[in-house]
């Protein structure tokens, strides 16, 4: 009976996070487009931040409540999930290729953010000053996106983002209604983060596995649901740049914004996050390097390999850590 209640907390938190992110992203994107921000910029900044909002709320809350391994595990697991699961599932629909020069430039940014994060976490502690550097990085990244987006000239890429964030439709929306939607989304995110944390801790205790394992898998998956939903819809429409932009943007925001502001709120000291977990995250990130080259495609076979790699990692986590 207790396990069922814990599961309901987890599922309730997932639902609240999903709708909270949807309302936050929907309201913010339409409000931004309504005030003249281009759909491409909205897709690369507002939406990337909005879909990473669940990770931010969950990690920040967990760290304040003395659960640093859950806070960091959520980010590490989310980045692994973004590339292994979300790109893998999306590639099953059709081959994914980066056509946008802007997105190709984003991949080195992600590699740099990953390298600095690994440097900060190497001694198992992320100090406030390291959090400040990461948080400054997300500001610099956003400014870079805004500047480089003005140079994007590929009409196919611009068309994808125009179709996704319709400026004509956004201009008819009431700004007060959109502001209310954003506020409601933020409230739901806060409620969902608390419910997910509570359910995750109880389930970890019931299953006899470390809290880090739950955060690397169940909680990371739950906070990645907005990215998964966005990517599946985009895959059905064959909007490859939106899928890859969504994944890369989310991974960058997780490392710079989520970890940065979480450490600013309170220094992060981990004990359960294994170097194997960090190596797996790095490995999945390195897989993106070939996509910097024009014409490189992630086809269905490679999508299956990504999914197999993600499944193998999750299975290894439960078999090795639960046994320990």
Long-range contacts (C-beta under 8 A, 24 or more apart in sequence): 2-202, 2-206, 3-203, 3-206, 5-202, 6-198, 6-199, 6-202, 6-203, 6-206, 7-199, 7-203, 8-199, 9-195, 9-196, 9-198, 9-199, 9-202, 10-195, 10-196, 10-199, 10-200, 10-203, 10-218, 10-222, 11-199, 12-192, 12-195, 12-199, 13-191, 13-192, 13-193, 13-194, 13-195, 13-196, 13-197, 13-198, 13-199, 13-222, 14-192, 14-196, 14-222, 14-225, 15-192, 16-188, 16-189, 16-191, 16-192, 16-195, 17-54, 17-57, 17-58, 17-188, 17-189, 17-192, 17-193, 17-196, 17-222, 17-223, 17-225, 17-226, 18-192, 18-225, 18-226, 18-229, 19-185, 19-188, 20-53, 20-54, 20-184, 20-185, 20-186, 20-187, 20-188, 20-189, 20-190, 20-191, 20-192, 21-50, 21-51, 21-53, 21-54, 21-185, 21-189, 21-225, 21-226, 22-185, 22-226, 22-229, 23-181, 23-182, 23-184, 23-185, 23-188, 24-50, 24-53, 24-181, 24-182, 24-185, 24-186, 24-189, 25-50, 25-51, 25-185, 25-226, 26-181, 26-185, 27-178, 27-179, 27-180, 27-181, 27-182, 27-185, 28-178, 28-182, 29-165, 29-170, 30-165, 30-169, 30-170, 30-173, 30-178, 31-170, 31-173, 31-175, 31-178, 31-179, 31-182, 33-165, 33-166, 33-167, 33-170, 33-171, 34-170, 34-171, 34-173, 34-175, 34-178, 38-149, 38-161, 39-158, 39-161, 39-162, 39-164, 39-165, 39-166, 39-167, 40-102, 40-149, 40-152, 40-157, 40-158, 40-161, 41-145, 41-146, 41-149, 42-161, 42-165, 43-161, 43-164, 43-165, 43-242, 43-245, 43-246, 44-102, 44-145, 44-149, 44-245, 44-249, 45-142, 45-145, 45-146, 45-249, 47-230, 47-246, 47-249, 48-245, 48-246, 48-249, 48-250, 48-252, 48-253, 49-253, 49-257, 50-226, 51-226, 51-227, 51-230, 51-246, 51-249, 51-250, 52-249, 52-250, 52-253, 52-254, 52-257, 52-258, 53-185, 53-189, 54-189, 54-192, 54-193, 54-222, 54-223, 54-225, 54-226, 55-223, 55-224, 55-253, 55-254, 55-258, 56-257, 56-258, 56-261, 56-262, 57-189, 57-190, 57-192, 57-193, 58-193, 58-196, 58-197, 58-219, 58-223, 59-258, 59-259, 59-262, 60-193, 60-258, 60-261, 60-262, 60-265, 61-193, 61-194, 61-197, 62-197, 62-215, 63-262, 63-263, 63-265, 63-266, 63-268, 64-265, 64-266, 65-197, 67-197, 67-201, 67-211, 68-268, 68-269, 68-270, 69-210, 69-211, 69-212, 69-215, 69-270, 69-271, 69-272, 69-273, 70-197, 70-200, 70-201, 70-211, 70-212, 70-214, 70-215, 70-219, 71-215, 71-262, 71-268, 72-121, 72-126, 72-212, 72-215, 72-259, 72-268, 72-270, 72-273, 73-211, 73-212, 73-213, 73-214, 73-215, 73-216, 73-219, 73-220, 73-272, 73-273, 73-277, 74-215, 74-216, 74-219, 74-220, 74-223, 74-258, 75-220, 75-254, 75-255, 75-258, 75-259, 76-216, 76-220, 76-273, 76-277, 76-278, 76-281, 77-215, 77-216, 77-217, 77-219, 77-220, 77-221, 77-277, 78-220, 78-223, 78-224, 78-250, 78-254, 79-114, 79-251, 79-254, 79-255, 79-281, 79-284, 79-285, 80-216, 80-220, 80-280, 80-281, 80-284, 80-310, 80-313, 81-220, 81-221, 81-224, 81-310, 82-224, 82-227, 82-247, 82-250, 82-251, 82-254, 83-247, 83-251, 83-284, 83-285, 83-287, 83-288, 83-306, 84-284, 84-306, 84-307, 84-309, 84-310, 84-313, 85-221, 85-224, 85-228, 85-306, 85-307, 85-310, 86-224, 86-227, 86-228, 86-231, 86-243, 86-246, 86-247, 87-231, 87-243, 87-244, 87-247, 87-298, 87-303, 87-306, 88-303, 88-304, 88-305, 88-306, 88-307, 88-310, 89-228, 89-231, 89-232, 89-235, 89-303, 89-307, 90-231, 90-232, 90-234, 90-235, 90-243, 90-303, 91-298, 91-299, 91-300, 91-302, 91-303, 91-306, 92-300, 92-303, 92-304, 92-307, 93-232, 93-235, 93-236, 93-238, 94-235, 94-238, 94-240, 94-300, 95-240, 95-297, 95-298, 95-299, 95-300, 96-240, 96-243, 96-244, 96-297, 96-298, 96-303, 97-240, 97-291, 97-295, 97-296, 97-297, 97-298, 98-240, 98-241, 98-244, 98-291, 98-292, 98-296, 99-154, 99-156, 99-157, 99-240, 99-241, 100-152, 100-154, 100-157, 100-241, 100-245, 101-151, 101-152, 101-154, 102-145, 102-148, 102-149, 102-151, 102-152, 103-241, 103-244, 103-245, 103-248, 104-291, 104-292, 104-294, 105-148, 106-145, 106-245, 106-248, 106-249, 106-252, 107-248, 107-288, 107-289, 107-291, 107-292, 108-292, 109-141, 109-144, 109-252, 110-248, 110-251, 110-252, 110-255, 110-285, 110-288, 111-285, 111-286, 111-288, 111-289, 113-137, 113-141, 113-251, 113-252, 113-255, 113-256, 114-251, 114-255, 114-281, 114-282, 114-285, 116-255, 117-255, 117-259, 118-278, 118-282, 120-259, 121-270, 121-273, 121-278, 124-269, 124-270, 124-271, 124-273, 125-267, 125-268, 125-269, 125-270, 126-259, 126-263, 126-267, 126-268, 127-263, 127-267, 128-263, 128-264, 128-267, 130-263, 131-259, 131-260, 131-261, 131-262, 131-263, 131-264, 131-267, 131-268, 132-260, 132-264, 133-260, 134-255, 134-256, 134-257, 134-259, 134-260, 134-263, 135-256, 135-257, 135-260, 135-261, 135-264, 136-260, 137-256, 137-260, 138-252, 138-253, 138-256, 138-257, 138-260, 141-252, 141-256, 157-241, 160-239, 160-240, 160-241, 160-242, 161-241, 161-242, 163-237, 163-239, 164-234, 164-239, 164-242, 196-222, 196-223, 207-322, 208-322, 209-318, 209-321, 209-322, 210-272, 210-321, 211-272, 212-270, 212-272, 212-273, 212-274, 212-277, 212-321, 213-272, 213-317, 213-318, 213-321, 213-322, 216-277, 216-317, 217-314, 217-317, 217-318, 224-250, 244-291, 248-288, 251-285, 277-317, 280-313, 284-309
